[in-house]
Each structure stands twice: as C-alpha cells, then as structure tokens.
Amino acid sequence: MSLDMKQKTETGISDLRAEAGREDRLSIRSVVCRIVMMFRNFWLVTWVAVAILGVRVNFAATSLPAFAGTLTGEAPPSAEPLSLWYRQPATAWTSALPVGNGKQGAMMFGGIDAEVLCLNEDTLWAGGPYTPDNPDALAALPEVRQLLFDGKYREAERLISQRMMARPLSQLPYQPIGDILLTFPKVTNAENYRRELNLRTATASVQFTSEDVTFTRELFASYPDNCLILRLTASKPGHINFKLSMQTGENIVDSEGTNDTFILNGTNRSASGIAGALKFQTRAKILHSGGTLTKIARDITQQANEADTGNQRSRGFGRGGNIINQSSSEYSLEGADSATILIASATSYKRYNDVTGDPNALAAAIIDKAAAKGYDALRKDQLADYQKLFDRVSLDLGTTEDARFPTDQRIRNFAKGNDPALVTLYFQFGRYLLIGCSRPGAQPANLQGLWNSDTSPAWGSKYTININTEMNYWPANNTNLGECVEPLMAMVEDLDVTGAKTARTMYNARGWVAHHNTDGWRATAPIDGPQFGMWPMGGAWLCNTLWDHYEYTQDQAFLKRLYPAMKGAAEFFMDTLVEEPKHKWLVTNPSLSPEVPHPGGGSVVAGPTMDMQILRDLFAHCIEAGQTLGVDEDFRKQLAATRARLAPNQIGAAGQLQEWLEDWDMQAPDPHNRHVSHLYGLYPGEDISYAADKEFVAAVKKSLELRGDNATGWGLGWRLNLWARLHDGPHAYRILQNLLASARPDPASRRDRSGVYDNLFDSHPPFQIDGNFGGTAGIAELLLQSTAPCVGQPAHIELLPALPPQWPEGKVTGILARGGFKVGLHWRDGKLVGADIRNTGSLASVDITYADKTVHLTLDRGVTQSLNAQLSNVGGTN
Ligand code: FUC
C-alpha cells in the first residue's frame, strides 16, 4: 500500500497506521463478522481468516510509513557475521527487529524521521482469572464414549459440542502494551543507512548520515535490570532532537508522567465476557546530556475502549480494527548531545489467580535502579548475562559470497543460491529468540514468543499445547539453553493445579488434565470446538517435554520438582482410559489426532496413535523417575500393567504408520495436513527407536512421504526434525529450504507464504515463533542425535547422523547430548575429522556412533575426550 508521508502530522503515525490497517481490512471485516455469526466458533474463524487472508491478519496490525525522502549511498555489510541487517527501515512489523529479556520485549522499526518501539510485557493478557470447566461434561461422558465406540462420530461431536466444551468457549488473548513513538525533525536524505540486529550483543541498531551528521540509535533488553535501554547519539553535539509519546490498544487511565519520565497507566481489555482485571504501567525515563527536555500536555480526546476483543465478538483482526488510544503527554528533547531512554512496563499480574501486584511500584523500582546504575554498568551486565548463554554454542557451516548481502536479499536468494551462513544465522537467531522470550521468572514462550502487536492476535497468541508450545522448547536442550526451560516448568506447576479442577469437574478423575490450549490464566478445559479442543493430552505432552530436560541434564533436583506433575498427569489417564471393544486395548476416549479429520466424519475418535505414544512415554518416565527417586512402588506396577495394555503402533495397508486405531489414512479427507502427530513416536518422542524398531521407522517414513513436504512454518519445523531422525540429510535440507523460503506474498494470491519474513521470524503464516524453534532444533539434530541412558543401557550419541551434502565442511561446538554430555564436532568433505565429548553430568558411560562404527567411552565428570575420525582416543583433558 502506498502512503504519502505528506499526510503525516507530527503525531500522526498512529492515524496512518490505523488507516493502513483499514485499507486492507474493510472489505474482509464484514465477511469475517458474518462467518463469526454463522459459526460462533473462534478457532474456525481464525483458521479460515488466517488461511485465506493470512497476510492481512498480522501485517495490518503495525506498520510505519515508508521514508518519504531519499536513501543514498550503500552502507557496507555488517562487520558481525551473526547479524541481521538491512539497507532500509522496516515498514511492516515482520521486518522490524525484536529484542527481549524474557519478560519485556520490543520490536524496533528503525525509521529515519520516526521510530516505533512496539512493547510487550509477558503478563499482559486480556481478561482476568476465570474457571472455564464445564460441569455438564461428566454426565455426558459415558454417552460420548459409547457413540465413539459405535462409530457414530458426528453424533459424538455434536454431544461434546453441546455438553463438554469450556465456558467461555475460547481462551483469552495475549495483549501488546502499546508503542513508544519517537518523531525526529524532518530529514530529506539519509546516507549509508543500515539497520541491524547483532546477535552477539543482542542489540538492535540504526545508523545513517544526514547533512554530515551521523545518527546512531541502539536498543537492547537487559535481563539483570529488567528493562529496555534505547540510546541515541550523533557524531556532532547538539543534534539529538525528538518528541516521545505513546499509543496503546488497551485502556489509558492516565499518562501524565513527571518532568523527565513519561508514565502511562492503563488497564487491560475484556475478552470473551471475562472482564479485564489487570492494571499496567509503562515508564520511559529520558536521560540526556546537553539540550532541553520539556513535557507537553496534548489535547487528545481519549476514546473509550470497551470493545470486547474476545473471539465471537471480535471486531476484526489486528489493532487496526480496534481503537488506539494516544497518551495525553509528550516529551520534547531539543539540542541534546546524546540521550538514553530507560523503558519498563509492569502489570498487576502476580500469578494466574492473583492480580494484586502494584505496577507503579514495580516499574518505578526498575527505572530508579537502572537510572542510578547508569548506562555503562547496565550495558556491561546485560552483555555478561546474555553472552554467558549465547556464546555457549558456535556453528560454522561455511561462508560464501552470498553472505555479503543484506538479510532480506539473502532470504530471497536462499533457494537458488548457496548460502550456508544464512542457515547458521537462522540457527543462532533461534537461540537468540529463546533467550529473548523465556528466562527464569518470566512467562513461557507463547505462540509469538513474547512479541505481539495485535489486541486480537491470531490464535490469541496463546499456548497451543498440541504442538506449538512443545516445539518452542525443542532447541532449549540440544542448543545448550537449559535455563530457558524454567518458565515452562513453572507453567506446568500451575496447570497441575488448574488442570486438577478440570479433571475432577469434567471427568471425576484424579490427577490433572490440560487440553489443546492454555493461556495466562492457565485455563485447561477443551476450547474452540470439539474437532480441535477435545484432546486431553496437552499436559502429558508438556511433561514429556520437560522430561527431555532431565534426560539432557540428569539434574536430580529438577527431576524431584517435575515428578509430582508427571505423576498427576499419569493418574488422570489411569482413571480415564477405557477398554475398546474390538481388541480390549486401553485407549483415550474422547480424543483426536490433533486437528486431522478422519474418514468416519469429524476428528473426534477413541485411541489415536499419538495419544498412545505420549502415554507410553509418560508412563515409562514415571516408572523411571519413581525408581530413581525411590517412591511409589505400587503405582509403578500399576503403570507398567496399564502401559502394556495401551493400543500398539500399527502399520496400515499402504505400509504407513496408522494415525488412528483403524487403517483410515489412505481415505482421510486431508492427507497432506500440516500435523504429523502419529509420528511423535519417532520425534520428539521415544516410543519408536531409529536403531531398534526398523519396521516402524519404515512406516514413519512412508507416512511422512504421504504427508508431503509442504506445510505451515511449524509443520516444516517438525518435518525437518523427522527427516533428521530418519537419517536423511538431503531430504531434510529440502525441508530447510522450504522453512527458509521468503514469506513475502505470492504475487498472484497476495497471501503471505510459509517460510520466513524479512526479519527471519517464522511464517505460519502469519508469524508464529514455533517454526523458528523447530528449525533451530532440527539443524542441531542433523549434526548430533542422542538417546538417554535407561536401565542397563548407556547413553548413546550419534555424530553427523544426517549431514546434508550442501555442508561438506563445518564445525560446531557446545551442543548437548542426552545423558549430560557436551559435544564439539569438526568435519571435512562430508566426513568426520574429530569430536570432543565432555561429560558435564554425573554419568560416566556413553556409546558413540559415527557411520557404521560404535565405541564405548567411560568419562569422569568434567573430563573431555577427543576422538579422531575412526573414533579412537586422541587425548583427554580435565
Ligand atoms: C494449532 C495448529 C494451527 C496453529 C495453531 C496455533 O492448532 O493446527 O496450525 O498453529 O495451533
């Protein structure tokens, strides 16, 4: 869309943004509303809207008008190879650059005469504490089960819809805090413009020269000091001039501030009939050397914002469909030499059931402490904290000429060129994002990690736990970011409580259950519609994801913390598994193979393959944990007996791994569905072993081929890991090419594609962060695979199991293997040159495989053993 900068008034960025949104959406909004009225089903509406109109849902939310002046010169490539960089400002949110400290996040556009920082604080969700469990469900359960065993799928789905779904039917969306807006004096020409995200320093920056003055703007997020720090400098004194204000889609209570500190107090929105219960505050303290800072009261009519963002009553997608409130104060800095703006947001959210926090006190404490500390100390601590995590892993897949180009161009060239360094950048960007959105004390990474600018984001930017949240944590262990798992553990501890209520109320069962989604309020009942929500496995899968962390670290304290949640998850199934009539297997009922319709009608069934695989893993983990911790002997026996009666994996007539109890796969209405749930057993699960279960592995391969290579972003992320587990480097590389394809709209359909946006964010479409994390995990999985030790068996590490031919030479250090090992690898001409294996855990014993050879190593804790290409010892160090 073309927007004329001449329209722009000094504070008019928001008008233009709203305008931009309206232009794209007016025609679709009425259609969307009609569908809403017809189906009253948010999930379906979202899916249809995203599938058909994907590009507009996200794109329209936040944009910055293109620079109206001229861009001249050609900035040199960034000196740091681990940088995303561009020669023009971002105009769309999906080109802007993210920074985050786990809790506070910002997207920086890097404009020339205006800057927009879209802010997030991870506890700002719509609504407030609520309990969605449906007490009618229990009475309906026996009939639903019988209908499913009788093959009356439509009737079962109808009854579930009437009696078993959550109230409200949707969970509540994650909210953006709002935007800090900076406007600068008008510039007609910018020379040598470069915008960059340096992954080594976790800093987003902009630099350009105008009328012989070089301007630099740098933004980073500090975890130790819990704030965002924006620094503005110029090559000549007295040239820092800006006006600062804010806008938000939430409700503004006041925005008066003090002499040098912008303060906005607000409240969150209601959604799905749940009243907003949160207060929040954003503070921006402007420190400057030289110049004059003035506070200006603005004559702004604030618009009441009682629009219910939630689902059935959604007024359109994206902020453009909603009201944007402007702050009533603006700060003007004139003639300064430099400025540092300290930004922090806080909310009254203390826990999913406690909203009594004091955002004013919290934000004030953060900003006062940061101001007293000063820029240099803030920077030093941020770098030390970040680099401690980020620098643990290095990857070198080689560099070619393509690496000289700006990132947006490299993305577009990737499929036809040879740019292994873009894969390295993408891999490290995934690690950067995880550090940026999941740190101890913060909320876990949601569908957009931490970064969301929409008040009605796609799928509520929630925690979808039938794949997406789990995928977010796949790279946490193998790429050596174990600390980032902590928020997921904390969330599961909450779900253990809220899910216990759901288990009691809806199933009269012990333990706890979470269905396919949760939100900031830790809701656990089935939502959206039976065909998506009636899946009781979300909590169990999360437990298996956390178990993986234990397998990598062998951390006994973590195991003790995790065990009660695992046990509770298993207890739920001990009480709810039922015997299916044909084989007398024990199965889940009702359930589904996530979101995939079957030929019997709808998707709800009894005993889909994935459920059985998740449960075999969960029960095995509980048995092993109970043994290790020396507890619950009787329960372990019961688990073992039940586990033996679960429906087994089955191979269908086409040689595929059956997705359901029946051999339906070849008649299924959506054979190329993005979900590959029944393949969970091979990855990320442990139910099917590549080494030991050759027949099932072949069946997985067949199923994967039948599903095809095209999918949404996360669907590609999953396929990448599966092809890696299948030891097929060339096929995995083809998937990686799809994952790294440009998401820019297809010219014919004008829809975004799956792949990556210009800022390397994964495109479902729209933006969803899971694909980034699946991709990062998958790249590591191509180079190293491992299995944990289990009774009588040592841990096992396989070196270069699926090396793509496109990376003949390379080196990786610091990646982790299950059992507590850190690994470095070096290869040339596609063959191993050497490996370093370090024992970082308590285990001493490991089998190492490369190609056809396996050796056994015994290593003391803290010892590194170096191996050559023949896996012979060539030295060790303490
Ligand atoms: C699941 C997927 C969709 C989307 C949504 C957030 O339900 O089926 O593709 O990723 O989660």
Residues whose N, C-alpha, C, O or C-beta is under 5 A from the ligand:
A	BS01	FUC	W459 T464 E595
